[in-house]
Each structure stands twice: as structure tokens, then as C-alpha cells.
């Protein structure tokens, strides 16, 4: 199943770089996530932009294992040499 328009819309954030990272991740790999990962991703999108950016940039650890796993996927897919 591909991403719903709602998920793509929710990836539009207040920070342009996050728009790019999240939308690219969703357009390429959302369909490959398990149902549980999709639920976690939806929950992740409820978090504040600056918190998500801190997790992606490695300035702070994400608060849950599910979020950490998703952040790692997002980083690996967008720039496999980043971490």
C-alpha cells in the first residue's frame, strides 16, 4: 500500500529540509513499512518539528525505540553515508 495523501500532507513541515527528508522517505519507502512501523511513523509526525530535526541530526536521541528505528531508516535512505 502506498502512502495516503494524508501522510504526505503531514510530512509538510515548518522546516523545508524536513519536508524534503520526510517526503522523500515516504514516496520511496512507506509502502515497505510494516503496519506497526506505519503507526509509529504517523505518531512520529505528531511530534514537534524541532524535536524531529534534533533526532535526525543526532543532537538528541529519539525517546522511543520505534522512533529511533524510524529515524535511522530516514537517515539511511536519504544519506547512507551520513551516520
Secondary structure as GFF3:
##gff-version 3
##sequence-region A 1 83
A	DSSP	alpha_helix	5	10	.	.	.	ID=ss1
A	DSSP	alpha_helix	16	29	.	.	.	ID=ss2
A	DSSP	three_ten_helix	30	32	.	.	.	ID=ss3
A	DSSP	alpha_helix	35	44	.	.	.	ID=ss4
A	DSSP	alpha_helix	49	57	.	.	.	ID=ss5
A	DSSP	alpha_helix	65	78	.	.	.	ID=ss6
###
